[in-house]
Amino acid sequence: LFGAGHVGRALILALAPLPFAVRWIDMRPEAFPAATPANVTCIHAADPVGEITAATAGTLVLAMTHSHALDLDIAAAALANPSVSFTGVIGSATKRARFASRLKAMGIAPASIARMACPVGLRSLKDKSPAVIAAGIAVELLTAREAQAERIKSTEEAVRATLA
């Protein structure tokens, strides 16, 4: 999770009881609260985009920083990293269109850009309070996690069937 703003803080609380190990990354050490849930590791990073190189297979990435330019760089790095299975960006349809154009100019494949969830979260929720946005994002992350588990299971079953 990139960004320790008001939605990031709400999301950390929403994810606390859920099956996620969260690396919470921000350039501003003072942005992190004094206490965080047990499943959260706070990372003060001078180069947040560089943190994506540490992604392991199946990593889910969320960009919701204080900077549109930084969100774009995070999205580009996440979409280019095969270990990242989900890339979500907080924003609007307008931000998505702007990012899609810029990502294409950066050489990101259209199929990869199509995988970017922007705006991230349940679009059917009209309430824009941080806690509601966070709840919608948590649901989308759980859905992505389950889809990933199904893909792995299907692949394993196909391999077993081929070897049988």
PyMOL commands that set and color helices and strands:
alter all, ss='L'
color gray80, all
select helices_A, chain A and resi 6-15+29-31+48-54+68-80+93-105+110-115+130-163
alter helices_A, ss='H'
color red, helices_A
select strands_A, chain A and resi 22-26+40-44+59-63+84-89
alter strands_A, ss='S'
color yellow, strands_A
deselect
rebuild
show_as cartoon
